[in-house]
Amino acid sequence: MVNQILVYIVLAGNPNKSGKDILSELQAANVSPASIDAIAANIKSLPSLESLLEQINSDFAVPLVAQYQKMAHLDGIITPAEAKVIDFINKKLSYDLAVIK
């Protein structure tokens, strides 16, 4: 699930690249093999981002947001699409944390 959310970030930042090119760049950026495998498995068909975020345990929300932001910054550029996905994740997880408290 965490890696499926990561696919949204990767695709948002690389709209004109093939899946093969994206995976090669992630390998070069030392992304874990488990994450790369999960991204490769899910790059073509993903559940909705909202449904994935609903499954996130609030204890892991902050570290996950940090990981997603790190991935978005890998190429040094945050595209508008990446910013939109990160903003959605931040809002959704922040809301969930506020409800839990």
Stockholm file with secondary structure:
# STOCKHOLM 1.0

chainA/1-101         MVNQILVYIVLAGNPNKSGKDILSELQAANVSPASIDAIAANIKSLPSLESLLEQINSDFAVPLVAQYQKMAHLDGIITPAEAKVIDFINKKLSYDLAVIK
#=GR chainA/1-101 SS CHHHHHHHHHHHHCTTSCHHHHHHHHHHTTCCHHHHHHHHHHSSCCCCHHHHHTTCCGGGHHHHHHHHHHHHTTTSCCCHHHHHHHHHHHHHHHHHHHHHC
#=GC SS_cons         CHHHHHHHHHHHHCTTSCHHHHHHHHHHTTCCHHHHHHHHHHSSCCCCHHHHHTTCCGGGHHHHHHHHHHHHTTTSCCCHHHHHHHHHHHHHHHHHHHHHC
//
